[in-house]
Amino acid sequence: MGKNYERIDGRLRAFIEAQHIFFTATAPLDGAGTVNLSPKGLTGSFAVLDELTVAYLDFAGSNAETIAHLRENGRITLMWCAFDGPPNIVRVHGRGEPVFRDDARWAELMSHFPDIDPTLHGLRAIIVVTAENIRDTCGYAVPRMTYDEDRPLHASRFARETDDSLDAYFQKKEHVATSIDGLPGLPLPLPPLPPTE
């Protein structure tokens, strides 16, 4: 029913890149800490960088649990489900790192997301994940659902923000600079968004 893979390529890569949504799971080292599970979407905000490395854009929100957990321990699992076509679930277990706006790697990483305007969604980090275990399973119990379109709400909410107002928004949120469990989250003040080339 399930199979392990050594790399993300061929049919597996095509499946991952065709999905409109995926999920991320992280947790702190403290066994009593809060496990975080987040849906990720927005067409063009995910990229396969090479056979063992993927990345996705981390946009503005009310929390920064994934960032906090990755800063503490790096553990992350990404999961894709087939909501149409043949049933399938793919998980990439690995080590993740948040790359922030002031990192020297920012421009090169952003080149993998040519269809995303970084000013529209309050882009705060690029999450880079190195796969350690790649596995698929049947997905027989995943329901069939139809994708209609990306919601425009996130862009319409955050497109009006400047770097300064976005920083002020993050400063006001209880769990952006610090996670629910008190771990360091998004480093503030927020550095300016580097210009696109």
N, C-alpha and C positions, 0 to 999 in steps of 0.2 A: 504494500500500500504506500509506504513512504520510501524516498530515496535520498541519499546524501550526494552532494555535488562538490567538486573541487574548485569550481570557478563559476562566475556568473557570465555565461555566454550562450550563444545559440538560442534554442527554444526557451530556456529559462529566462534569459535576458529579454527576449521578445515579449514573454508573458508579463514580466515585471513592468516593462516600459509601456505596455498597453493598458495598465490598470489606472483608473481615475482616482483611487483612494488607497492609502495604505495606513498602517497603524504602527506606532512606536511604543515600546514598553521599556521603562527604566525603573530602578529602585535604588535607594541609598544602601549603604553597607549595614546600617543599624536595622536589625531584624524587626524592630517595632516601628520603623519608618514607613512612610507612605509610598506605595507602589504607584507609578504613574503610567497611564495608558492614554495615548492621544491619537486622534485621526488626523491625517495629513492629506491635503488635496491641492488643488489649483494646478491646472494644466501647465506643464513646463517647469515646475518647481522641484522636480526630482531628476537626477542624472546618474547614469552608470559611468564612473570615471575610468575604470579598468576592470579586469576580471575578478578583482577582490575588493574593489573600493567603490562605494556609492556616496552620494551627497544629496542633501535636500536643503531648501531654504527655510529658515526659521523666522516667522513673521511675528509682528506685534500681537500681544495677547495679555490677559490678566495674570498669567502665571509664567514661571520659567523653570518648571520642575525638571524637564529633560536636561536643560543646560546645567542645572545644579547637580543632578545625579552624574552627568558625564564629567563635570569638573571634579567630582569627588572620586569616582571609581571607573568611569569609562564604559561600563556595561550597557549594552543596548540590544534589543531585538526589534527587527522590522518585520512586518507581516503584510502580505498581499493575499486577497481572496478573489477568486473568479466569481463575479456576480452574474456573468453571462458566459456563453460558450461552455466548453468542457469544464467540469468541476476540478478545482485545484486550489491548494493553499501553499504559499512559499514563505518560508521564514529565513531571515539572515540574522544569525546571532553573531555579535562582534563587539568591537571596541570603537567607541565614538568620541569625537572631539568637536566642541564648538569653536569655530573660527570667527572671531569678531571683526568688526568693521576696520579696526586699526591694525590688523594683522597683515604682514607683507604678502601673504598668499591670497588675499581677498580678490584682487583683480583677475588672477589666473583662474581661480575657482568660479568666479562669476561668468567667465567666458563659456562655461558649460550650461548656462541658463539664458540663451540669447533671446528667448521670447518673453522674458520677465522684465518689466520695468520696476527696478528696485525702489522707486519713490512712491509707488502706489500702495504698498502693504506694510509699511513700517518695518522693513527688513532689518533684523537685528543681529543675525548670525547665520552662518552656513554650517550645517552639521555634516561632518565627514565621518563615514563609518567604514572600517576595515573588517571584512568578513572573516570569521573564525570557523563557523559552521553554517553550511547552506543546505537546506532540506526542504523537500516538498512532501505534502500529504494529500489525501484524496479530495477533501472538500465536499464530500457527498451531502453533508447536512447544511451547506451554505445555500441560502435561498437565491433564486434568480431575481435580479433587480435590474432596472434599466437606468442608464445614465442619461440625463437630459442636458445639463449644462452646469458650468461652475456658477456658484452664487456670486453676484456682484457686490454683496454687502460689505465684505472685508475691505475691498478696494475703496468703496465709497466712504467707508468710515475713516480709513487711515490715509487716503490720498491727500487730504487737506492738512495733514500734519507737517510741520517743519522739523528739522533735527532738534531744535530747542523745545518745541511743544511736545514732541514725542518723548524726549527725555523727561519733561515735566509729568507727562502721563505715567511713565514707568515709575518715577519717584513716588507718585501717589499710591501706586498699587502695592499692597502689603506683601505679595509673594512674587515679585519680579527680581528685586535685588537680593532677596533672601527666600529660600524655598519654604514650603509648609513646615518642614522639619528643622528649619534654621540653618540650612547649608547655604553657602554663597551661590547666588544665581547669576543674573546678568550684571556684569560690571557696569557701574554708573559712576560719573555721568556718561551718557551715551556718546561715543565718538561720532563726528560727522560722517555721513554717508560718502564714501569716496566717489569722485566723479566717474562716470562711465566713459569709456574711450570710444 
